[in-house]
Amino acid sequence: MSNLYPYLKKYKKHLVLGPIFKLLEAIFELIVPYVMAKLIDEGINNANKTFIFEMGGILVLLSVVGLAAALFCQYVASRCSQGFGTELRNVLFYHINTLSMSKSDEYGVSSMVTRFNSDVNQVQLGVAMLIRLAIRAPFLVIGATVSAIILKPSMCWIFLVAAPLVALVLWLIMSKTLPVYTKNQKKLDRITAIAREDLNGMRVVRAFTEQEREQARFESSTDDYAKSVIAIGRVSALLNPLSFMIINLAIVALLYFGGNKINAGALTQGELIAFINYMMQISLALVVLANVMVLFSKSYASAKRVSELLATQSDVKDNDEEVSEVQDAPMISFKDVYFQYGSGSPALKGLSVDIFKGETVGIIGGTGSGKSTLVNLLPRFYDVSQGSLEIQGVDIKNYPLKQLRSKIGLVPQQAMLFSGSIRSNMLWRKADATEEEIEVALKTAQAYDFVMAKEKGLDSPVQQKGKNFSGGQRQRLSIARALVGNPQILILDDSMSALDFATDLALRRGLSENLPEDTVKIIISQRATSIKDASKIIVLDKGNVVGIGPHDELMRTCDIYQEIYSSQQKTAKELTEDAKNEY
């Protein structure tokens, strides 16, 4: 967990000053029983009012100074813990965004969200308690024991018996509960994952009337988590009763043996009161220490999870220096490219193809054939497993990610808009895009009319994930966002599936007319008609490249393409007749 320490460095003063002032408070607290003993023995017993007022004034002064020290420590602890938590969240958020997709997939969104929120909060609380209580509680235990020994050595054996017994109880309970906290955080990950799935897929759940099944699944996870927490709670609940039982027995022993010594004249009443106060200080400090240990156990488990995520390094390495491109080389060149996710079978096998400036490339194939995998390699979401991928004669592994991705306008399968306004979404590729550039992009994407029909036009609000737009509108806005700034490579990953044929045709015509002539357009589509006019079409089947060429050539040479195209050309009437013939 050493990778968390650098974020505490700027709070060195807080980490030093806070415990010092808390130590001062503890010292003043330890003086109080001694002053009380003096007040009783020399003031009350002798009816010395002057001495009583003097000792009373000292008690008030000790209380005020102790309160001031405690308040200052509280302020310092808050500044340190909140600042540390804020910086850690910022660093963690940045780090998550630098991870490759393969590393992100290993953790899963739900686990990263839990670590980012719940775990960081727990670590932050641990830092605050470290400053406020980690030194104070042990110091009070040791200080009260030493003070009691100094006050009357003959009575100290009670302290020396009680304190180790409470420490033993504390150790036994911590040894049972500590290993379970990490497991509980993983169970919390599971709860977050189920809740996220069901909230995102709420319409699907309702469409299939599976609310009861999903409720049962969620309750099963929460019940499992609750049982684990309750089991820990049952063990932890023994801490305070057992500790107080030992301390109360010690106080009884103090009263019994102390009373005998008072009768014998070997102990004063004030000294006995001081002993009892010291014992109470020890008992309260041990209980606080026990609770702090529980909290530190949770914080330690959370810190390990946060540290683990921070220590994870992306397998896609970035470069700092911009590369010089070969202008007469193909814009994109796949050279015997293989790719596989983890240890599974290859999702893409032996792809070799050159794509030149100005070409339109269609990619088609069945579900799971590797279409999206192919285009995800271009912006280096993943690195190729074998072979090489070049852009303008340079291996993409040599490109700085910023330079590489600035060339690409990507429209993913699932249209994703961000909360804000239409304008703020349009400025993602080019922050200084002009009104005219945005309007051209909207017109090309066939989104201009419905955007301008809104009362606020480009400044119309966009809700989270663009839920205030239809599926087709979200797709067109996503395409427009990718077009702003005229990328050199435009990737449409099955991003026109929600469009009707007329809009699809108008959009493809707009891409041909409004984009620069040297723009490479890569279109993944389930509709053969959408890529029929492409310069070349790549046909995939279970990761294998089974055909590359223009439409006419593939109709002669590629059986799978012929099957896809022919099946899609059947009219509704023919499909109906086929269905009737089967029966």
Helices and strands as residue ranges (DSSP letters): G 2-11, H 12-38, I 39-44, H 49-98, H 101-107, H 109-114, I 115-119, H 120-132, H 136-151, G 153-155, H 156-200, H 202-207, H 211-236, H 239-264, H 269-311, E 332-339, E 348-355, E 360-365, H 371-376, E 386-391, E 394-395, G 396-398, H 401-406, E 408-411, E 420-421, H 422-426, H 435-444, H 448-452, G 457-459, E 461-462, G 464-466, H 471-483, E 489-493, H 501-514, E 520-524, H 528-531, E 536-541, E 544-549, H 551-557, H 559-569, H 572-582
